[in-house]
Amino acid sequence: MRQPSCSGTVFIYSGRPDPEWLVAPGQLRLLRELWERLPPSDTPPRRAPLLGYRGCGVRCASGEEWFAYEGIASLTRRPHRPDHRRDVERRFERQILKSAPPGTIPEAVRSAAKL
């Protein structure tokens, strides 16, 4: 079975496009495995500041969309409501960022996000 194409994004800019990249099938498999191990959360990710690091995500052609920010990860499968999970150690969030090719995400962003 062919994996759906997915792109990763780190939300850092205001007024210009955020960095995007294709997520390799192996990285996508790892993200799915991490997702399945995360415990449920009743709360969505908190609202991010207007400037600076505002989380990261993966969007797939299949319609699945993940978003992670400061210890909460969400998965939306349209038309359903988002499913939220606790990512206290931010492993899921870090894995999304690790899926980016070298140089895609400025090092200052990784430092500011404490990842």
N, C-alpha and C positions, 0 to 999 in steps of 0.2 A: 504494500500500500504506500502510495506517495505521500510524504508529509506536506501539509499546506505551507505555502510560503508565509513567513512571518517577519516583521520588522520590529526592531527595538528602537526606542527613543529615550533620550534623557532630556527632561524638561528644565532648561536653564536660561533660556534667552527670552527677552521681551523685545518684540519688534524685528526679529530676524528668525529664520528657521532653526529649530532645535536639531542637534545631531541625530541622525538616523542611520541604521545599518540593517543588513539582513541577518537574521538569527539562524545559525546552522542547525540542521536536524538534530544533531547530538546535544546541542545546547538546549533545544526545545524539549527533548526527552528529559533532560536533567531538571529543567524548570517544572515540568509536569510532575515528576517524582517528588520534588521538594514541595510543590503545592499540596499534593495528597497527604503529606505528613504534617502540614500546618494545622493547628487547632482552630476551630471556628471562633469568630468574633462577632459580637452584636453591633459593633461600631465600625463605620467606614473610616478611611484615612482622614486625619485632621486636615483642615484647610491649610494649604501652603502659603508662604509669603508671596507677594507679588514679584519680588526680585530674587535672583539667586536660584539655588537648587530647589526644584519643586516636585521631585520624584522621578520615577522612570516607568516605562511600560513596554509591553509587547502587544502588537496587533497582528492577527493572522487573517489570511484570506477566508478562513472558515467562519469568521465572525467572532472568534474568541478574542477578548481583550483583557490583559492583565495590567494592573497598576500597583506600584508599591511605593510607600513613603512612610518613613519614621515608625516602623514596627507594625504596620498594617498592610496587607496585600489584598487586592480585590480581583475577582474574575467576573467578567460580564459575558454572558452568552445571549445575544439578542434573540428574542424579545424578552428574556427573563430578567429579573432583578439581579443586581450584583451579589455575589457570594463573597463575604469578607472573612479573612483569616488573620490570626495573630502571627506576626513575623518578628517576635521580640528580639532575636539575635540578628535580624535583618539579613539572614542568609539568602532568602529569595530575592530581595532587593539587590544585594551584592552580585548574585548570579546573573541577574539581568544586565547589570553594568559590565560584568566580566565577559558577556557575550559580544561586546563591542570590539571591533578590531583596534589594535594599538594606535594611539593618537587620536581616536575619535572623540574621546571625552577628555577635556582639559584636566590636568592633574590638580589644579587649584579647585576644581569642582569636587573631585573625590575627597580632597582634604576638608573642604567646607561642609560636605555632607557627612563627614566622619565615617566614611566607608573605607 
